[in-house]
Amino acid sequence: MGKLGVAGDLFQIPSFRYDALPDTSHIRLLHVLPGTNGDIIRCKCLPYSLLRPRPEYTAISYTWGDASLTEPIVLNGGRYFTTKNAREVLEYVRRTGGMHAIWIDAICINQNDIPERNAQVRLMDSVYSHAQQTVVWLGEVSNDSDLALDFVPVINSALHSLRESGEVTEKLLLETTATDSNSPQWQALGRLLARPWFQRIWVIQEVALSQAVNVACGEKTLSWHALSSMNDVLLEWRLNHLIANPSSSSQQLTSGTTLLWCMQNIRRQLETYGRRWISEVLFETMGFLATDPRDQFFGILALIKSGSRNADPPSYSDSVQEVYTKATRESLQYEERFNLIYLAGITHARALSDLPSWVPDFSRDIDINPFGLPYVGQVLPYKAGGMSTVGSIASLRFYGKYLVLQGLIVEEVATFTRVRIANNQKCNAEQHTTWRDWVIEADELAQPYQKTERLWRTLIAGVSHPHKEGAPACYEEYFSFFKRIYIDDSRYQSMDWKQAQAQVSKDGAIEAEVKTAANSYLFALLDASIGRRFSVTTKGRFALVPDGAATGDLVCIVAGASAPLVLREVERSESARRTFVLVGDCYVDGYMEGEGMVDQKTEEIFIR
C-alpha cells in the first residue's frame, strides 16, 4: 500500500466496514503489520473461533480515555478512526514486535452494533482466560515512570531479606533501599499507581481472568506478580503510606495502593472460589470508574455466577436505571439472599434520582461497612431475621417498582449522634472526623440508660476484629482499657487514631497485654462506626444507624435477613397500604440473634 502520511492520501481510500461475526463463539483478532516510525498504522482484523483449535494471541488491558479523541489507522485496507489511546497501544505493539495477534476491545468489537456488544461482553471470560498473556498498557513514559518500574524489584528484594530476618519496619526498609520517605523513587511510584488504568472497572476482570499478566509503560515491562506482591507486603506491614499519594483528581476515589490490592485480591478469590455472587463482587468494585455507568455491571459480568433464571437479562439496550434494577432483581432472586440491598438506600450518594431505593447505585462508592453483607469466606454472626436466611426469601416478590418483603417493624429512631466520617473527608457541623469525639458523644447519649454492657457491644456492632466473629465476653474488660487509654488520657485528645496508636505503642507505662486488648477493640470500633450514627431508639435500645437516618425512621426486621433495615414511611397509597423507602441497614443491640422474630407474625413491607 505504501506510505500514507497525509490526510489527503488517507481519505482517498474507502472507510472500513465490519463484517458480521460467523457466530457467538467467534472473536476478531488484530494483526499489526510492520512499519517504521511515522508510517500510518496498518492492521488486519480477522475472525477466529474460540473453540478448538484456539488461536494464539495477546489480550490488551488499557484505558479508552476520551472516546471523542480519535486518530486514523488503515484496517483491512480501509480507513478507520480509533481512540487515541488504542492507537498508542498499536504503536507500542508495532514498535516492540513479538505479538503475532492481539485482542483490543475498541477495534475487535463493533462498538456500534448493540447485539454484538452484548454477545462479546459475555465472552470476556474466554477472551482473557484463553490468551497466552495479557499486557497491561499504562501509557507512554512520563512522570519518572521508568524510575518507578526500576524501583519495584529493589523494594521486593529488600522486603524479602527483611522478612527472612523477621523484622520489617519503615526504618529498615528505607535503609535497605537507600531511600528516605521523600525520595524520588517513592514519589514516582505513587504517580505510577495514580494513572487512570488503576481506577477503571473493566481492568479488574481482565487481570483476574488472565493466565499471565505483564505491565508495560513506555519501553519498560514488569510482571504483574512483582507489582502486586510488593503492594501486598507493604500493606501487610502497614508501610504502603511510603508510596506517595499525589493530589488526586475529582474522579479518583481512593489510593492506588488500595485499588491495586483490590484487583489482586479479586484475582486470588477467583482462583480460590471461582465465580461469585453479584453482591460480593459489586461490593468490592464500587470504588472503580467507568465512562458508561452501565459498565459498572457489565464490567464485572465475567466474575459473577451465571445460570440466572432471569429471562430478561440486562443489556446495552437498557437505560442505566434498567440495568441496575435488573441486576439487583437477579441478585435477590438467584442468590436467594438479601445481600445486595445492604448496598442500597437513600443514605448513600446517588447519581440516579429515579432509581428505586432498594437498588444500589452501582456507579457510586459507599463510605460505610454494610452490616448484612459478609466478606468472602466469612460467616456473619447476625441472624436478626431468624435462623434461616435461605427459604424465607422465597416470600420476596416484586410489585411494579416495589420490592415486597415479609418483615416486622420493631423500633423507631429517637435520638442519635453526629455521623463519623473518614478524617480525609470534608467535614461539616453534623459530622465527626475523629472517632474519639464520636465515642464521647455516644457515651453521653447512652449515660441515662446505664447500660455499659450494651454500650461496648454496640460501638463495635457486636463483632471482633479482624475476623468479624461474635465479640468475646472479654471485650467488656477491653472496653475499660480502651476508655482509659484512648478516651480519658488527655495526651491523646487531639490525635487521630494512627497518631494515638503510635503513642500508645511507645508508652512503657502501659502493659503489653493492655495495649493489645485496647488496640483490638479500637480497630473493631473503627470498622463499625465509619459512616454511622450511634442512636437510641424509642424503646431505649442502642443502635448504629446509617448517616441518612432521621428521628422517626423505623427499624424493620426482615424474615430471613441477617441485619435489620432502617425504613422511612412515605404517604400511603389509595389502598391505604403502608409504603417505605430504604434508608440503609443497621445494628440494634438485642435484635441481632432473632429475638425480635420470636412468636411474631410478619407483614408485607412495600419498599419503593
C-alpha positions, 0 to 999 in steps of 0.5 A: 500500500505504501506510505500514507502520511497525509490526510489527503492520501488517507481519505482517498481510500474507502472507510472500513466496514465490519463484517458480521461475526460467523457466530457467538463463539467467534472473536476478531483478532488484530494483526499489526503489520510492520512499519517504521516510525511515522508510517500510518498504522496498518492492521488486519482484523480477522475472525477466529473461533474460540473453540478448538483449535484456539488461536494464539494471541495477546489480550490488551488491558488499557484505558479508552480515555476520551472516546471523542479523541480519535486518530486514523489507522488503515484496517483491512485496507480501509480507513478507520478512526480509533481512540487515541489511546488504542492507537498508542497501544498499536504503536507500542505493539508495532514498535516492540514486535513479538505479538503475532495477534492481539485482542483490543476491545475498541477495534475487535468489537463493533462498538456500534452494533448493540447485539454484538456488544452484548454477545462479546461482553459475555465472552470476556471470560474466554477472551482473557482466560484463553490468551497466552498473556495479557499486557497491561498498557499504562501509557507512554513514559512520563512522570519518572515512570521508568524510575518507578518500574526500576524501583519495584524489584529493589523494594521486593528484594529488600522486603524479602531479606527483611522478612527472612530476618523477621523484622520489617519496619519503615526504618529498615526498609528505607535503609535497605533501599537507600531511600528516605520517605521523600525520595524520588523513587517513592514519589514516582511510584505513587504517580505510577499507581495514580494513572487512570488504568488503576481506577477503571472497572473493566481492568479488574476482570481482565487481570483476574481472568488472565493466565499471565499478566505483564505491565508495560509503560513506555519501553519498560515491562514488569510482571504483574506478580512483582507489582502486586506482591510488593503492594501486598507486603507493604500493606501487610506491614502497614508501610504502603503510606511510603508510596506517595499519594499525589493530589488526586483528581475529582474522579479518583476515589481512593489510593492506588495502593488500595485499588491495586490490592483490590484487583489482586485480591479479586484475582486470588478469590477467583482462583480460590472460589471461582465465580461469585455472587453479584453482591460480593463482587459489586461490593468490592468494585464500587470504588472503580470508574467507568465512562458508561455507568452501565459498565459498572455491571457489565464490567464485572459480568465475567466474575459473577455466577451465571445460570440466572433464571432471569429471562430478561437479562440486562443489556446495552439496550437498557437505560442505566436505571434498567440495568441496575434494577435488573441486576439487583432483581437477579441478585435477590432472586438467584442468590436467594439472599438479601445481600445486595440491598445492604448496598442500597438506600437513600443514605448513600450518594446517588447519581440516579434520582429515579432509581428505586431505593432498594437498588444500589447505585452501582456507579457510586462508592459507599463510605460505610461497612454494610452490616448484612453483607459478609466478606468472602469466606466469612460467616456473619454472626447476625441472624436478626431475621431468624435462623434461616436466611435461605427459604424465607426469601422465597416470600420476596416478590416484586410489585411494579417498582416495589420490592415486597418483603415479609418483615416486622417493624420493631423500633423507631429512631429517637435520638442519635449522634453526629455521623463519623466520617473518614478524617480525609473527608470534608467535614461539616457541623453534623459530622465527626472526623475523629472517632474519639469525639464520636465515642464521647458523644455516644457515651453521653447519649447512652449515660441515662440508660446505664447500660455499659454492657450494651454500650461496648457491644454496640460501638463495635456492632457486636463483632471482633476484629479482624475476623468479624466473629461474635465479640468475646465476653472479654471485650467488656474488660477491653472496653475499660482499657480502651476508655482509659487509654484512648478516651480519658488520657488527655495526651491523646485528645487531639490525635487521630487514631494512627497518631494515638496508636503510635503513642500508645505503642511507645508508652512503657507505662502501659502493659503489653497485654493492655495495649493489645486488648485496647488496640483490638477493640479500637480497630473493631470500633473503627470498622463499625462506626465509619459512616454511622450514627450511634442512636437510641431508639424509642424503646431505649435500645442502642443502635448504629444507624446509617448517616441518612437516618432521621428521628422517626425512621423505623427499624424493620426486621426482615424474615430471613435477613441477617441485619435489620433495615432502617425504613422511612414511611412515605404517604400511603397509597389509595389502598391505604397500604403502608409504603417505605423507602430504604434508608440503609441497614443497621445494628440494634443491640438485642435484635441481632440473634432473632429475638425480635422474630420470636412468636411474631407474625410478619407483614408485607413491607412495600419498599419503593 
